[in-house]
Amino acid sequence: MPVDVSNAFDKPHDYLSEKFVSFVSSVDRFFGDDRNYQEANDSVLQLDVIRVMGYGGEQKFVGSARAKVHLPIAEKKLHLLIETDPDKNAAIDPKQSQSPPLRQPSTPKSYAAALRIEKIEAERWHYSADGGLKFQGINTTPFARARASLDVPVDLWRVKASETAFWFNPIGAGETTQLDFERPISEPLMFRATTIAAWLRNTKNVDLRQDLSFFHKMDERTALLYQASAIGVSRPQTQVSDYVLLVLYRYRLHREWMFIEVSPQLHFPRERNFKRSTLLSLRLEMLFDESK
């Protein structure tokens, strides 16, 4: 009996579409993941108050905010963006590009407003491009960004590749490449391996980061993240600058939008000859989107 090749390829795709993708999306949404912010077609408002104690920490709370609001035209393809420090949100620094923060974030130094146009094709491709103005004191400078991502199902794995190109004045042009390999272990547990490379034209340096993560959604209010990371640079020579082991506890504190995070971490930085350095990250997050 002849084998229907097209059906053979449709089965893993259907599984991912109906089971895995919805599970991954719920995990990303619960953790306030950057991918959820970038690719959700809903309006999103994210407010964070963070304090880091120990290695790299300061005795203060630091706030940040970003919002994406779809405009009532062009079938939700046009969005208004408001954010603090947009050059950091462009993910030029792998140490701060994902939750949880691995170092103390700085007090916002600039604010930005932009218009974004985005498009989703066949539930696999996602494109976006935005341009706007950054306000820092009395100075106003333009910036531009473009991002594309692709989902590829491979048996019970999903491979997700994304590329972001940007230009900010005065730091110049740069790009960030991210590659994720994801697999469900069981209904509440998911594994993700993330590789990030960020390049700036002005410095000719490539920042590198590798994460191995397990997401454990315990119930509707509680989730855990277990993560091992290696962070490196390409100049003056390619080398690892920090190893990190962490656990993150995230709890939905109030209704569907207020979360707290507690993340004890062990760092092994090159600047301290890879001696163990402890860090504790605390975060209060208010996350509003149309699904909550």
Helices and strands as residue ranges (DSSP letters): H 5-15, I 16-20, H 21-30, H 34-39, E 44-54, E 62-70, G 74-76, E 78-84, H 86-89, G 94-96, E 111-121, E 125-136, E 139-154, E 157-168, E 172-186, E 189-200, E 206-217, E 222-233, E 239-254, E 258-269, G 270-272, E 277-289
